[in-house]
């Protein structure tokens, strides 16, 4: 196996979804679908194949996606896990993020976007499909969001937000809507590297460590409707 490629495991209860995703992932440059299985086989297959990224269905009849997520996160070298869902209002998404999921993708994600998202996950990023971004954030806000994003925004947090430049605020708003760096760059007509620099600065000014925390903070500060 060429380990320079991103090794992907697909976990879904439907044969058609598994095999369809396997073929799509294998068609990308630099990714390889090393295994596709049901939830009950996921832990054993992950141990055997040591994937870099797992695309994991949230709702499966044999084992719930949240239980499989917990199994995968318990491995000595856990893979990056992105949850797959057909629902843009899935009540399990916030719980999955608290459980260690690094992303949320809809099953109807366009193949060309899926390739970018898988590589973003493998590089340590977090990705949320725009249609489910609000669901994830709302779930955290209802739960208090203490773990992923710290306590609810207070005057000190507002002061930190006031330190953002207009461009950094634009980047934060688009980030909170679930856009990727490339999509933000296209929207704002700036380079992807510039977006990455802005995101890094925004995280530092808000006192958070990742994009999801920044998105939650943006909603807490009412920067996003």
C-alpha contacts under 8 A as a table, 3 or more apart, distances in Angstrom:
res1	aa1	res2	aa2	distance
2	X	5	X	5.90
3	X	6	X	7.06
3	X	7	X	7.50
4	X	30	X	7.47
5	X	30	X	4.66
5	X	31	X	5.00
5	X	32	X	6.40
6	X	30	X	6.17
6	X	31	X	4.50
6	X	32	X	6.06
6	X	51	X	7.87
6	X	52	X	6.14
6	X	53	X	7.39
6	X	119	X	7.31
6	X	122	X	6.89
7	X	31	X	6.02
7	X	32	X	5.03
7	X	33	X	5.96
7	X	34	X	5.99
7	X	50	X	7.99
7	X	51	X	4.92
7	X	52	X	5.16
7	X	53	X	6.43
8	X	25	X	7.78
8	X	31	X	7.08
8	X	32	X	5.91
8	X	33	X	4.65
8	X	34	X	5.85
8	X	35	X	7.23
8	X	51	X	5.38
8	X	52	X	6.02
8	X	53	X	4.88
8	X	54	X	5.64
8	X	55	X	7.37
9	X	33	X	5.87
9	X	34	X	5.93
9	X	35	X	5.06
9	X	36	X	5.77
9	X	37	X	7.96
9	X	46	X	7.58
9	X	51	X	5.89
9	X	52	X	7.96
9	X	53	X	6.37
9	X	54	X	4.67
9	X	55	X	6.24
10	X	18	X	6.28
10	X	21	X	7.34
10	X	22	X	7.16
10	X	33	X	7.36
10	X	35	X	6.43
10	X	36	X	4.54
10	X	37	X	6.38
10	X	54	X	5.87
10	X	55	X	4.90
10	X	56	X	6.23
11	X	18	X	6.94
11	X	36	X	5.83
11	X	37	X	5.08
11	X	38	X	5.32
11	X	39	X	5.96
11	X	42	X	6.64
11	X	54	X	7.30
11	X	55	X	6.10
11	X	56	X	4.81
11	X	57	X	6.06
12	X	15	X	7.56
12	X	17	X	6.88
12	X	18	X	5.89
12	X	36	X	7.69
12	X	37	X	6.43
12	X	38	X	5.19
12	X	39	X	6.56
12	X	56	X	6.45
12	X	57	X	5.18
12	X	60	X	6.90
13	X	18	X	7.67
13	X	37	X	7.55
13	X	38	X	5.00
13	X	39	X	6.87
13	X	57	X	7.77
13	X	60	X	5.69
13	X	61	X	7.21
13	X	62	X	7.61
14	X	17	X	5.40
14	X	18	X	6.28
14	X	38	X	7.95
15	X	18	X	5.16
15	X	19	X	6.07
16	X	19	X	5.40
16	X	20	X	5.81
17	X	20	X	5.10
17	X	21	X	6.00
18	X	21	X	5.37
18	X	22	X	6.09
18	X	36	X	5.82
18	X	37	X	7.16
19	X	22	X	4.91
19	X	23	X	6.23
19	X	36	X	7.23
20	X	23	X	5.35
20	X	24	X	6.31
21	X	24	X	5.00
21	X	25	X	5.98
22	X	25	X	5.29
22	X	26	X	6.05
22	X	33	X	5.49
22	X	35	X	7.92
22	X	36	X	6.86
23	X	26	X	5.16
23	X	27	X	6.22
23	X	33	X	7.88
24	X	27	X	5.16
24	X	28	X	6.86
24	X	111	X	6.89
25	X	28	X	5.44
25	X	31	X	6.30
25	X	32	X	6.13
25	X	33	X	5.88
25	X	115	X	7.27
26	X	29	X	7.94
26	X	31	X	6.28
26	X	32	X	4.92
26	X	33	X	5.64
27	X	31	X	7.88
28	X	31	X	5.73
28	X	32	X	7.68
28	X	115	X	6.44
33	X	36	X	7.35
34	X	49	X	6.93
34	X	51	X	7.26
35	X	45	X	7.32
35	X	49	X	7.49
37	X	41	X	6.15
37	X	42	X	6.39
37	X	45	X	7.83
38	X	41	X	5.59
38	X	42	X	6.36
38	X	62	X	7.66
39	X	42	X	5.08
39	X	60	X	7.01
39	X	62	X	6.35
39	X	63	X	5.32
39	X	64	X	7.33
39	X	65	X	7.16
39	X	68	X	6.39
40	X	43	X	7.51
40	X	62	X	6.21
40	X	63	X	5.93
40	X	68	X	7.97
41	X	44	X	5.68
41	X	45	X	6.08
42	X	45	X	5.20
42	X	46	X	5.96
42	X	68	X	7.00
42	X	72	X	7.98
43	X	46	X	5.10
43	X	47	X	6.25
43	X	68	X	7.30
43	X	71	X	6.38
43	X	72	X	6.21
44	X	47	X	5.19
44	X	48	X	6.25
45	X	48	X	4.99
45	X	49	X	5.93
45	X	50	X	7.83
46	X	49	X	5.28
46	X	50	X	5.10
46	X	51	X	6.28
46	X	72	X	7.48
47	X	50	X	5.54
47	X	75	X	7.98
50	X	79	X	7.36
51	X	54	X	6.77
51	X	79	X	6.12
52	X	79	X	5.06
52	X	80	X	6.17
52	X	122	X	6.37
53	X	79	X	5.49
53	X	80	X	4.73
53	X	81	X	5.78
53	X	82	X	7.50
53	X	118	X	7.19
53	X	121	X	7.06
53	X	122	X	6.23
54	X	79	X	6.57
54	X	80	X	6.14
54	X	81	X	4.71
54	X	82	X	6.16
55	X	81	X	6.14
55	X	82	X	5.10
55	X	83	X	5.93
55	X	84	X	6.26
56	X	65	X	6.59
56	X	69	X	7.83
56	X	81	X	6.83
56	X	82	X	6.09
56	X	83	X	4.78
56	X	84	X	5.44
57	X	60	X	6.69
57	X	65	X	5.84
57	X	83	X	5.70
57	X	84	X	4.47
57	X	85	X	6.02
58	X	64	X	6.56
58	X	65	X	4.28
58	X	66	X	6.72
58	X	83	X	5.97
58	X	84	X	5.92
58	X	85	X	5.88
58	X	92	X	7.50
59	X	64	X	5.71
59	X	65	X	5.80
59	X	85	X	7.49
60	X	63	X	5.70
60	X	64	X	5.25
60	X	65	X	6.47
61	X	64	X	6.71
63	X	67	X	6.73
63	X	68	X	6.83
64	X	67	X	5.41
64	X	68	X	6.50
65	X	68	X	5.03
65	X	69	X	5.99
65	X	83	X	7.88
66	X	69	X	4.95
66	X	70	X	6.30
66	X	92	X	7.87
66	X	95	X	7.83
66	X	96	X	6.11
66	X	99	X	7.58
67	X	70	X	5.15
67	X	71	X	6.41
68	X	71	X	5.03
68	X	72	X	6.22
69	X	72	X	5.15
69	X	73	X	6.08
69	X	81	X	7.37
69	X	96	X	7.60
69	X	99	X	7.18
69	X	100	X	7.60
69	X	101	X	7.33
70	X	73	X	5.16
70	X	74	X	6.24
70	X	99	X	6.72
70	X	100	X	7.99
71	X	74	X	5.25
71	X	75	X	7.02
72	X	75	X	5.61
72	X	78	X	5.91
72	X	79	X	7.03
73	X	78	X	5.16
73	X	79	X	7.32
73	X	100	X	6.96
74	X	78	X	6.73
75	X	78	X	4.91
80	X	101	X	7.29
80	X	102	X	6.38
80	X	121	X	6.75
80	X	122	X	6.92
80	X	124	X	7.93
81	X	100	X	7.74
81	X	101	X	5.22
81	X	102	X	5.69
81	X	103	X	6.88
82	X	101	X	5.74
82	X	102	X	5.52
82	X	103	X	4.32
82	X	104	X	5.39
82	X	105	X	6.90
82	X	121	X	7.97
83	X	93	X	7.91
83	X	96	X	7.68
83	X	101	X	6.82
83	X	103	X	6.14
83	X	104	X	4.78
83	X	105	X	6.15
84	X	104	X	6.08
84	X	105	X	5.04
84	X	106	X	5.65
84	X	107	X	6.03
85	X	88	X	7.53
85	X	90	X	7.65
85	X	104	X	7.56
85	X	105	X	6.45
85	X	106	X	5.04
85	X	107	X	5.86
86	X	106	X	5.50
86	X	107	X	5.59
86	X	108	X	7.44
87	X	90	X	5.35
87	X	106	X	7.31
88	X	106	X	7.55
88	X	131	X	5.75
88	X	132	X	4.86
88	X	135	X	7.01
89	X	132	X	6.76
89	X	135	X	5.73
90	X	93	X	5.91
90	X	135	X	7.21
91	X	94	X	6.99
91	X	95	X	7.90
91	X	135	X	7.65
91	X	139	X	7.36
92	X	95	X	5.28
92	X	96	X	6.16
93	X	96	X	5.02
93	X	97	X	6.39
93	X	104	X	7.56
93	X	135	X	7.39
93	X	136	X	5.69
93	X	139	X	7.64
94	X	97	X	5.18
94	X	98	X	6.37
94	X	135	X	7.65
94	X	136	X	4.88
94	X	137	X	7.28
94	X	139	X	5.14
94	X	140	X	6.05
95	X	98	X	5.09
95	X	99	X	6.14
95	X	139	X	7.93
96	X	99	X	4.84
96	X	100	X	6.45
96	X	101	X	5.53
97	X	100	X	5.22
97	X	101	X	4.64
97	X	102	X	6.70
97	X	103	X	7.63
98	X	101	X	7.20
98	X	147	X	7.41
98	X	148	X	6.91
101	X	104	X	7.84
102	X	121	X	7.20
102	X	125	X	7.47
102	X	126	X	5.01
102	X	127	X	6.76
103	X	121	X	7.57
103	X	126	X	5.34
103	X	127	X	4.56
103	X	128	X	5.29
104	X	127	X	6.42
104	X	128	X	4.79
104	X	129	X	6.06
104	X	132	X	7.28
105	X	109	X	6.84
105	X	127	X	7.85
105	X	128	X	6.30
105	X	129	X	5.27
105	X	132	X	7.87
106	X	109	X	5.46
106	X	129	X	6.66
106	X	132	X	7.90
109	X	113	X	6.72
109	X	114	X	6.26
110	X	113	X	5.32
110	X	114	X	6.16
111	X	114	X	4.90
111	X	115	X	6.33
112	X	115	X	5.44
112	X	116	X	6.87
113	X	116	X	5.29
113	X	117	X	6.23
114	X	117	X	5.01
114	X	118	X	6.09
115	X	118	X	5.39
115	X	119	X	6.44
116	X	119	X	5.30
116	X	120	X	6.10
117	X	120	X	4.91
117	X	121	X	6.15
117	X	127	X	6.67
118	X	121	X	5.11
118	X	122	X	6.20
119	X	122	X	4.97
119	X	123	X	6.17
120	X	123	X	5.15
120	X	124	X	6.62
120	X	125	X	5.28
120	X	126	X	7.24
120	X	127	X	7.48
121	X	124	X	5.22
121	X	125	X	4.83
121	X	126	X	5.95
121	X	127	X	6.99
122	X	125	X	7.16
126	X	210	X	7.54
126	X	211	X	6.66
126	X	212	X	7.25
127	X	178	X	7.43
127	X	180	X	7.12
128	X	132	X	6.72
128	X	133	X	5.72
128	X	178	X	5.41
128	X	179	X	7.70
129	X	132	X	5.58
129	X	133	X	6.16
129	X	178	X	5.81
129	X	179	X	7.45
130	X	133	X	5.15
130	X	134	X	7.71
130	X	177	X	5.87
130	X	178	X	4.29
130	X	179	X	6.18
131	X	134	X	7.15
131	X	178	X	7.77
132	X	135	X	5.18
132	X	136	X	6.34
132	X	178	X	7.94
133	X	136	X	5.33
133	X	137	X	6.29
133	X	176	X	7.30
133	X	177	X	6.18
133	X	178	X	5.34
134	X	137	X	5.11
134	X	138	X	5.89
134	X	177	X	7.16
135	X	138	X	5.17
135	X	139	X	6.14
136	X	139	X	5.19
136	X	140	X	6.56
137	X	140	X	5.23
137	X	141	X	6.24
137	X	215	X	7.11
137	X	216	X	5.49
137	X	219	X	7.58
138	X	141	X	5.02
138	X	142	X	6.13
139	X	142	X	5.30
139	X	143	X	6.29
140	X	143	X	5.00
140	X	144	X	5.96
140	X	145	X	4.49
140	X	216	X	7.38
141	X	144	X	5.07
141	X	145	X	5.51
141	X	216	X	7.40
141	X	220	X	7.63
142	X	145	X	7.50
143	X	146	X	7.94
144	X	151	X	7.14
144	X	152	X	6.93
145	X	148	X	5.85
145	X	149	X	5.77
145	X	150	X	6.44
145	X	151	X	6.74
145	X	152	X	7.35
145	X	216	X	7.89
146	X	149	X	5.83
146	X	150	X	4.42
146	X	151	X	4.93
146	X	152	X	7.42
147	X	150	X	5.85
148	X	212	X	7.88
148	X	213	X	5.89
149	X	208	X	6.68
149	X	212	X	7.92
149	X	213	X	4.58
149	X	214	X	7.38
149	X	216	X	6.54
149	X	217	X	6.76
152	X	217	X	7.84
152	X	220	X	6.50
153	X	156	X	7.72
153	X	157	X	5.41
153	X	158	X	6.90
153	X	217	X	6.93
153	X	220	X	5.72
153	X	221	X	6.21
154	X	157	X	5.24
154	X	158	X	6.37
155	X	158	X	4.91
155	X	159	X	6.20
156	X	159	X	5.01
156	X	160	X	6.41
157	X	160	X	5.02
157	X	161	X	6.26
157	X	206	X	6.96
158	X	161	X	4.97
158	X	162	X	6.19
158	X	221	X	6.80
159	X	162	X	5.01
159	X	163	X	6.69
160	X	163	X	5.28
160	X	164	X	7.37
160	X	205	X	5.88
160	X	206	X	5.75
161	X	164	X	5.54
161	X	205	X	7.11
161	X	206	X	6.33
162	X	165	X	7.92
163	X	205	X	7.08
164	X	167	X	7.87
164	X	168	X	5.61
164	X	169	X	5.90
164	X	202	X	7.03
164	X	205	X	7.22
165	X	168	X	5.09
165	X	169	X	6.17
166	X	169	X	5.08
166	X	170	X	6.26
167	X	170	X	5.00
167	X	171	X	6.29
168	X	171	X	5.03
168	X	172	X	6.16
168	X	198	X	5.87
168	X	199	X	7.51
168	X	201	X	7.87
168	X	202	X	6.38
169	X	172	X	5.00
169	X	173	X	6.19
170	X	173	X	5.27
170	X	174	X	6.38
171	X	174	X	5.29
171	X	175	X	5.99
171	X	184	X	6.87
171	X	195	X	7.32
171	X	198	X	7.07
171	X	199	X	7.03
172	X	175	X	4.95
172	X	176	X	6.05
172	X	199	X	7.35
172	X	202	X	7.08
172	X	214	X	7.32
172	X	215	X	7.25
172	X	218	X	7.05
173	X	176	X	5.10
173	X	177	X	6.42
173	X	215	X	7.78
173	X	218	X	6.94
173	X	223	X	6.69
173	X	224	X	6.16
174	X	177	X	5.01
174	X	178	X	6.71
174	X	179	X	5.83
174	X	184	X	6.42
175	X	178	X	5.25
175	X	179	X	5.26
175	X	180	X	6.96
175	X	181	X	7.94
175	X	184	X	7.43
175	X	211	X	7.13
175	X	214	X	7.97
175	X	215	X	6.48
176	X	179	X	7.40
176	X	211	X	7.90
176	X	212	X	7.63
176	X	214	X	7.11
176	X	215	X	4.07
176	X	216	X	7.31
176	X	218	X	6.56
176	X	219	X	7.63
176	X	224	X	7.32
177	X	215	X	7.60
177	X	224	X	7.94
179	X	182	X	7.96
179	X	183	X	5.67
179	X	184	X	6.07
180	X	183	X	5.12
180	X	184	X	6.14
181	X	184	X	5.08
181	X	185	X	6.08
181	X	192	X	6.06
181	X	195	X	6.09
181	X	196	X	6.76
182	X	185	X	5.03
182	X	186	X	6.30
182	X	192	X	5.66
183	X	186	X	5.13
183	X	187	X	6.14
184	X	187	X	5.02
184	X	188	X	6.06
184	X	192	X	7.92
184	X	195	X	7.12
185	X	188	X	5.30
185	X	189	X	5.55
185	X	190	X	4.92
185	X	191	X	5.53
185	X	192	X	5.37
185	X	194	X	7.99
185	X	195	X	6.20
186	X	189	X	4.99
186	X	190	X	6.70
186	X	191	X	7.94
190	X	194	X	6.68
190	X	195	X	7.25
191	X	194	X	5.16
191	X	195	X	6.44
192	X	195	X	4.98
192	X	196	X	6.29
193	X	196	X	5.06
193	X	197	X	6.32
194	X	197	X	5.08
194	X	198	X	6.23
195	X	198	X	5.01
195	X	199	X	6.09
196	X	199	X	5.08
196	X	200	X	6.20
197	X	200	X	5.20
197	X	201	X	6.30
198	X	201	X	5.09
198	X	202	X	6.07
199	X	202	X	5.01
199	X	203	X	6.17
199	X	211	X	7.95
200	X	203	X	5.27
200	X	204	X	6.36
201	X	204	X	5.12
201	X	205	X	6.19
202	X	205	X	5.16
202	X	206	X	6.08
202	X	214	X	7.91
203	X	206	X	5.26
203	X	207	X	5.95
203	X	208	X	5.20
203	X	209	X	6.06
203	X	210	X	6.74
203	X	211	X	7.53
203	X	214	X	6.47
204	X	207	X	5.11
204	X	208	X	6.50
204	X	209	X	7.61
205	X	208	X	7.98
206	X	214	X	7.21
206	X	217	X	7.80
208	X	213	X	5.99
208	X	214	X	6.28
209	X	213	X	6.83
209	X	214	X	7.82
210	X	213	X	5.52
210	X	214	X	6.40
211	X	214	X	4.97
211	X	215	X	6.14
212	X	215	X	4.98
212	X	216	X	6.27
213	X	216	X	5.14
213	X	217	X	6.16
214	X	217	X	4.99
214	X	218	X	6.12
215	X	218	X	5.06
215	X	219	X	6.46
216	X	219	X	5.24
216	X	220	X	6.20
217	X	220	X	4.91
217	X	221	X	6.09
218	X	221	X	5.16
218	X	222	X	6.20
218	X	223	X	5.27
218	X	224	X	6.25
219	X	222	X	4.84
219	X	223	X	5.90
219	X	224	X	5.39
219	X	225	X	7.33
220	X	223	X	7.71
221	X	224	X	7.96
222	X	225	X	6.52
